[in-house]
Amino acid sequence: MNHPSTSLWRSFVIAWILVIFFSSTSLASQWCESGFAYVSAVLFRRLHPHSSSYDLVHLLADKGLHVTMFCVLAILLWHAFPTIQHKVPTILVCGAIVGSCSEFLQRFFPGRDPAIRDVLINIAGTALGIGLWALLRLSVERRSFEREHSAVT
């Protein structure tokens, strides 16, 4: 039987996957473009839309969003499946499947352009999430170990 918190984490995973799938829609794209236009006007006043510098910042923001969304997915999956064997490959495969489905969904929305490159970026975001979470856990465990051993001596 699953621990109640595992069910809660799995609910978060499902909700986050729905957010990722929503991000494949034309509406989400319009919201992101409007948000980027506003933020870039505030932060990057000297950059003119459609200049090469502006386009580079836009590309980095777009791909950064992919990485961030899949980084979060990886961390949620880590919690949702606490005892699964082969956790890292399983989470990577889940990221690849969700990323592929997200890109496939874009085919059905005007103005969206699915790309294999984005699936690879999604997988990289998933891997980054696994790595960051593992580093954080290692750091916390190390501090706990040091506190326990410094209290003993």
Backbone as a ProteinNet text record, in pm:
[ID]
protein_1_A
[PRIMARY]
MNHPSTSLWRSFVIAWILVIFFSSTSLASQWCESGFAYVSAVLFRRLHPHSSSYDLVHLLADKGLHVTMFCVLAILLWHAFPTIQHKVPTILVCGAIVGSCSEFLQRFFPGRDPAIRDVLINIAGTALGIGLWALLRLSVERRSFEREHSAVT
[TERTIARY]
84.7	0	88.8	46.3	123	102.5	207.2	199.5	113	31.7	-55.5	20.6	143.3	216.4	257.3	276.5	308.5	193.2	71.7	-46.1	-54.9	-20.9	-22.3	82	203.5	307.6	265.6	199.8	153.3	46.4	-35	-133.5	-62.7	45	123.3	185.2	231.9	290.2	185.6	67.5	-39.8	-74.4	-87.4	-118.7	-8.4	117.3	228.8	234.7	205.6	201.7	92.1	-20	-126.4	-80.3	-3	53.9	147	230.8	321.8	242.2	137.8	56.3	-14.5	-62.1	-123.2	-21.8	104.5	207.1	226.9	171.6	180.9	74.4	-20	-131.3	-95	-174.6	-156.5	-180.2	-277	-306.7	-186.2	-127.8	-10.1	103.4	118.3	222.6	198.2	73.3	39	68.4	31.7	59.6	209.6	285.8	431.8	491.1	444.1	495.4	462.5	340.8	302.6	386.5	404.9	486.7	630.7	685	822.4	835.3	739	743.3	743.9	662.2	655.6	787.1	832.9	955.6	1075.6	1084.2	1198.8	1194.4	1074.7	1064	1112.6	1090.7	1133.7	1282.9	1328	1466.1	1566.9	1521.2	1612.4	1566.7	1557.8	1505.5	1584.5	1712.1	1797.8	1788.7	1731.5	1717.3	1591.6	1607.8	1493.6	1439.7	1306.7	1249	1299.5	1328.3	1374.5	1520.7	1591.4	1736.4	1796.9	1919.7	1980.9	1997.5	2028.3	2042.3	1908.5	1803.8	1669.2	1628.7	1655.3	1619.7	1695.1	1820	1897.7	1838.7	1804.4	1743.9	1610	1534	1405.3	1426.1	1524.1	1553.3	1594.4	1681.2	1725.4	1609.4	1520.8	1404	1312.5	1290.2	1203.6	1259.2	1385.6	1445.2	1464.4	1488.5	1498.5	1367.6	1257	1126	1109.9	1152.7	1149.6	1228.7	1350.7	1438.7	1375.5	1323.4	1264	1143.2	1055.9	935.4	970.1	1071.4	1106.4	1196.3	1266.9	1342.8	1244.8	1140.2	1036.2	969.3	940.4	878.5	965.8	1095.5	1186.2	1181.9	1182.3	1180	1047.2	938.2	807.8	803.3	856.1	858.1	944.1	1053.5	1141.4	1062.4	978.7	898.1	780.2	724.9	605.8	635.7	760.7	799.3	920.5	899.8	1013.5	1087	1019.2	1082.1	1102.9	1080.7	1092.1	1237.7	1256.2	1390.5	1425.7	1553.8	1601.1	1535	1536.4	1464.7	1510.8	1641.4	1691.5	1651.4	1674.3	1630.4	1479.3	1404.4	1258.6	1213.1	1273	1236.6	1277.6	1394.4	1436.8	1340.9	1298.4	1202.7	1070.1	1024.1	899.6	913.8	1027.5	1051.7	1050.7	1110.4	1113.1	972.3	893.5	756.3	671	674.9	594.8	642.5	774	828	787.3	789	747.7	599.2	518.5	373.9	344.7	417.5	399.8	430.7	539.1	575.2	473.6	427.2	327.9	198.5	157	34.5	42.2	161.8	176.7	131.9	133.7	89.9	-55.2	-132.6	-275.7	-311.6	-211.2	-236.4	-166.5	-243.3	-184.8	-73.3	30.3	140	241.5	218.3	312.7	394.2	518.9	605.1	680.1	632.1	698.1	838.8	931.2	1069	1134.7	1208.7	1287	1386.2	1442.8	1537.7	1475.5	1347.6	1281.3	1261.1	1237.5	1227.6	1361.3	1470.1	1603.5	1629.1	1584.2	1598	1513.8	1395	1310	1378.3	1441.7	1513.7	1631.5	1700.5	1811.9	1760.9	1645.3	1584.5	1550	1502.1	1471.5	1599.6	1705.1	1833.2	1888.1	1874	1919.9	1841.9	1711.7	1630.1	1674.9	1704.2	1753.5	1885.9	1975.4	2106.6	2098.2	2017.2	2003	1943.2	1842	1779.1	1876.8	1953.7	2052.7	2158.6	2204.8	2303.3	2246.6	2122.5	2059.2	2046.1	2001.5	1988.1	2122.8	2225.1	2359.7	2409.5	2385.5	2427.8	2356.8	2227.6	2149.8	2196.9	2218.4	2264.7	2402.9	2490	2624.6	2618.8	2537.1	2522.9	2468.7	2370.8	2312	2417.9	2495.4	2601.5	2705	2744.6	2843.2	2791	2662.8	2603.7	2601.1	2563.8	2557.9	2696.8	2796.6	2931.8	3001.3	2965.7	3025.5	2963	2839.3	2772.7	2827.9	2872.9	2926.1	3064.4	3146.3	3284.3	3297.1
-119.1	0	125	224.5	348.7	436.9	507.5	607.4	722.7	786.1	895.7	1007.3	1037.2	1145.5	1106.6	975.6	930.2	961.3	937.4	968.8	1118.5	1197.9	1343.2	1384.5	1328.5	1361.1	1318.9	1204.6	1158.3	1251.9	1306.9	1407.2	1531.7	1571.9	1686.2	1657.8	1534.7	1496.4	1509.7	1457.3	1464.7	1610.1	1690.7	1833.1	1902.1	1871.5	1936.6	1892	1765.2	1717.9	1791.9	1816.4	1893.7	2036.3	2094.9	2228.7	2223	2119.6	2104.2	2090.4	2008.9	1991.5	2121.6	2195.8	2325.5	2418.6	2407.7	2495.5	2469.9	2360.3	2329.3	2400.6	2466	2528.6	2666.7	2713	2847.2	2953.9	2931.1	3027.6	3045.2	2933.8	2942.2	3015.3	2990.2	3057.9	3208.9	3248.2	3391.3	3453.9	3385.2	3436.8	3452.3	3351.6	3358	3472.8	3491	3599.7	3735.4	3749.9	3875.8	3899.5	3795.3	3807	3841.1	3776.9	3805.8	3948.6	3994	4130.9	4231.8	4207.7	4298.8	4298	4178.2	4166.2	4221.3	4190.9	4239.5	4391.4	4448.8	4595.2	4660.3	4592.7	4645.2	4620.9	4498	4461.2	4492.9	4487	4502.6	4616.6	4733.7	4849.9	4880.4	4853.7	4887.5	4786.3	4670.8	4570.6	4599.9	4601.8	4626.9	4493	4478	4352.8	4323.1	4197.6	4144.8	4177.8	4232.9	4244.5	4109.7	4086.1	3955.9	3934.2	4039.1	4026.1	3992.4	4059.6	4034.1	3889.8	3846.7	3710.4	3606.7	3635.5	3544.1	3534.6	3648.7	3649.2	3574.7	3595.2	3526.1	3375.3	3332.6	3190	3130	3199.4	3150	3141.9	3240.4	3237.6	3121.5	3100.2	2992.4	2856	2833.5	2703.2	2688.9	2800.2	2797	2754.3	2794.5	2752	2600.8	2547	2400.9	2331.7	2375.8	2313.8	2321.9	2437.7	2456.6	2365.6	2359	2276.9	2129.2	2082.1	1941	1912.3	2011.9	2000.1	1977.9	2056.8	2041.7	1905	1862.9	1731.5	1621.1	1627.4	1524.8	1518.7	1634.1	1637.7	1583.4	1619.2	1565.2	1413.7	1364.4	1219.9	1148.6	1211.5	1152	1124.3	1220.6	1204.6	1110.3	1108.6	1028.7	879.2	843.9	703.3	677.5	683.2	677.3	543.2	434	302.4	230.4	296	230.7	192.9	76.5	36.7	113.9	136.6	207	343.8	416.4	544.2	643.6	662.3	764	732.6	610.3	583.5	594.9	554.7	562.8	708.4	795	937	997.3	959.9	1009.3	964.7	839.8	789.6	863.7	885.9	962.6	1102.9	1167.8	1300.3	1297.4	1193.3	1180.4	1159.3	1077.7	1051.3	1177.2	1243.4	1365.5	1472.7	1486.2	1585.1	1556	1428.9	1390.6	1417.7	1382.6	1407.4	1557.4	1634.7	1780.6	1838.2	1792.1	1840.6	1792.5	1667.8	1615.4	1697.4	1734.6	1814.4	1946.6	2001.5	2129.6	2122.5	2004.6	1988.3	2031.5	2028.3	2056.1	2201.7	2284.3	2423.2	2517	2612	2706.5	2788.6	2811.6	2894.1	2818.7	2692	2611.6	2525.7	2504.4	2423.9	2319.2	2195.3	2088.8	2064.5	2027.3	2005.1	1896	1811	1707.7	1774.1	1886.9	1961.3	1991.1	2028.2	2059.7	1934.5	1819.9	1694.9	1668.4	1689.7	1669.1	1768.2	1891.7	1991.9	1951.2	1896.9	1848.8	1736.1	1644.9	1535	1590.7	1688.7	1752.1	1820.1	1884.6	1946.2	1842.4	1726.7	1617.6	1569.1	1551.5	1507.5	1611.5	1738.5	1844.7	1840.2	1818.9	1808.4	1693.3	1579.5	1463.5	1499.7	1560.5	1596.9	1697.7	1800.9	1902.3	1843.2	1758.9	1698.1	1605.5	1528.5	1439.1	1519.8	1629.4	1714.2	1774.9	1819.9	1877.1	1772.2	1654.4	1546.4	1509.4	1501.3	1468.6	1574.9	1699.4	1809.3	1803.7	1778.3	1769.1	1649.9	1537.1	1418.4	1441.1	1509.1	1537.9	1627.2	1730.2	1818.8	1743.5	1659.2	1579.9	1486.8	1422.8	1333.5	1410.9	1528.1	1609.4	1654.9	1693.3	1734.6	1619.3	1501.4	1385.1	1351.2	1355.9	1318.5	1427.5	1551.8	1658.8	1662.7	1618.3	1614.2	1501.1	1394.6	1278.4	1308.1	1380.9	1406.8	1522.6
0	0	0	-73.3	-83.7	37.8	72.7	179	127.5	214.7	168.4	96.9	141	75	-67	-91.9	-227.4	-321.2	-277.4	-359.6	-386.7	-287.9	-305.8	-409.3	-399.1	-497.3	-637.2	-648	-780.1	-835.2	-747.6	-792.2	-844.1	-775.7	-822.8	-959	-979.6	-1108.9	-1219.2	-1194.1	-1294.6	-1324.7	-1220.5	-1240.4	-1319.8	-1289.2	-1359.4	-1505.4	-1531.8	-1670.8	-1746.9	-1682.6	-1747.8	-1777.4	-1686.2	-1711.3	-1832.6	-1838.3	-1952.3	-2081.6	-2079.5	-2200	-2237.8	-2138	-2167.7	-2234.1	-2192.3	-2250.2	-2399.3	-2449.8	-2592.7	-2675.4	-2610.9	-2682.7	-2737	-2829.6	-2885.5	-2779.3	-2692.3	-2586.8	-2493.8	-2452.8	-2365.8	-2436.7	-2564.7	-2642.1	-2644.9	-2664	-2664.4	-2528	-2421.1	-2286	-2262.9	-2305.3	-2287.6	-2368	-2490.4	-2573.4	-2512.5	-2461.1	-2396.2	-2271.4	-2192.2	-2072	-2105.1	-2207.6	-2247.1	-2298.1	-2377.3	-2429.4	-2314.4	-2212.9	-2098.5	-2020.8	-1984.1	-1904.4	-1980.4	-2109	-2186.4	-2201.5	-2207	-2215.7	-2086.4	-1974.8	-1844.8	-1823.2	-1848	-1816.8	-1927	-2050.3	-2163.3	-2253.4	-2198	-2271.9	-2398.1	-2394.3	-2508.6	-2622.4	-2593.4	-2699	-2780.3	-2908.3	-2996.1	-3046.3	-3042.5	-3093	-3234.1	-3257	-3384.4	-3413.1	-3314.5	-3329.6	-3293.3	-3333.7	-3304.9	-3153.8	-3081.3	-2935.2	-2871	-2914.4	-2861.8	-2893.9	-3016.2	-3055.8	-2973.1	-2940.2	-2857.5	-2717	-2658.1	-2524.5	-2528.4	-2633.9	-2649.3	-2658.2	-2735.9	-2749.7	-2615.2	-2542.4	-2412.4	-2312.7	-2317	-2228.4	-2264.4	-2393.6	-2439.4	-2399.2	-2427	-2394.9	-2244.2	-2175.7	-2029.6	-1965.5	-2027	-1976.8	-1991.7	-2106.8	-2126.4	-2015.3	-1994.2	-1894.6	-1755.8	-1721.6	-1588.9	-1567.9	-1666.6	-1652.2	-1633.2	-1706.1	-1695.8	-1576.6	-1529.9	-1405.2	-1288.9	-1286.1	-1183.2	-1195.9	-1318.3	-1338.8	-1279.1	-1302.9	-1250.7	-1098.4	-1034.9	-888.3	-834.9	-900.1	-859	-877.3	-989.8	-1012.9	-909.5	-870.3	-768.5	-640.5	-601.5	-480	-500.9	-619.6	-647.4	-650.6	-678	-686.5	-596.9	-464.3	-371.6	-368.7	-399.4	-384.2	-516.2	-626.5	-756.7	-785.6	-845.5	-888.6	-1015.1	-1035.6	-1155.6	-1168.9	-1060.4	-1052.3	-1159.1	-1173.2	-1267.2	-1411	-1460.8	-1599	-1616.5	-1514.1	-1522.3	-1533.5	-1453	-1458.4	-1592.7	-1644.1	-1775.9	-1886	-1880.3	-1980.7	-1967.7	-1845.1	-1825.5	-1883.6	-1858	-1915.4	-2067	-2124.5	-2270.3	-2326.7	-2258.8	-2305.7	-2295.5	-2179.8	-2162.4	-2260.9	-2276.8	-2371.2	-2514	-2552.8	-2688.2	-2710.3	-2610.7	-2621.7	-2629.1	-2550.3	-2550.8	-2688.8	-2747.4	-2881.5	-2985.5	-2971.2	-3064.1	-3056.7	-2935.8	-2918.9	-2995.2	-3007.3	-3076.3	-3222.2	-3279.3	-3419	-3439.4	-3332.6	-3342.8	-3312.3	-3288	-3251.9	-3349.8	-3406.2	-3500.5	-3434.4	-3509.9	-3460.5	-3376.7	-3352.2	-3273.9	-3369.1	-3335.3	-3421.5	-3339.9	-3344.9	-3270.4	-3325.5	-3237.5	-3281	-3197.5	-3264.4	-3195.7	-3099.9	-3142.2	-3057.8	-2921.7	-2919.6	-2793.3	-2707.2	-2770.6	-2693.8	-2624.8	-2696.4	-2637.5	-2523.9	-2541.2	-2434.3	-2313.6	-2337.5	-2227.8	-2150.9	-2223.6	-2158.3	-2078.2	-2134.2	-2061.7	-1934.8	-1942.4	-1824.1	-1719.2	-1764.3	-1672.2	-1603.6	-1682.7	-1627.2	-1528.6	-1563	-1472.6	-1340.7	-1348.4	-1227.3	-1139.3	-1200.5	-1124.4	-1057.4	-1134.8	-1081.1	-968.1	-987.3	-882.5	-755.2	-772.4	-655.4	-583.9	-659.6	-598.8	-523.6	-581.6	-513.7	-385.9	-392.4	-273.8	-163.9	-199.8	-100.9	-41.4	-124.4	-76.8	20.1	-12	74.3	209.3	207.5	332.1	414.9	349.7	421.6	481.5	407.8	457.5	581.5	576	692.8	812.8	789.1	897.7	957.2	872.3	916.8	998.8	951.1	1022	1157.3	1163.8	1292.2	1391.2	1344.9	1432.4	1486.4	1400.4	1443.2	1523.2	1501.1	1581.3	1720.1	1733	1864	1948.8	1884.7	1955.2	2010	1935	1978.5	2071.1
[MASK]
+++++++++++++++++++++++++++++++++++++++++++++++++++++++++++++++++++++++++++++++++++++++++++++++++++++++++++++++++++++++++++++++++++++++++++++++++++++++++

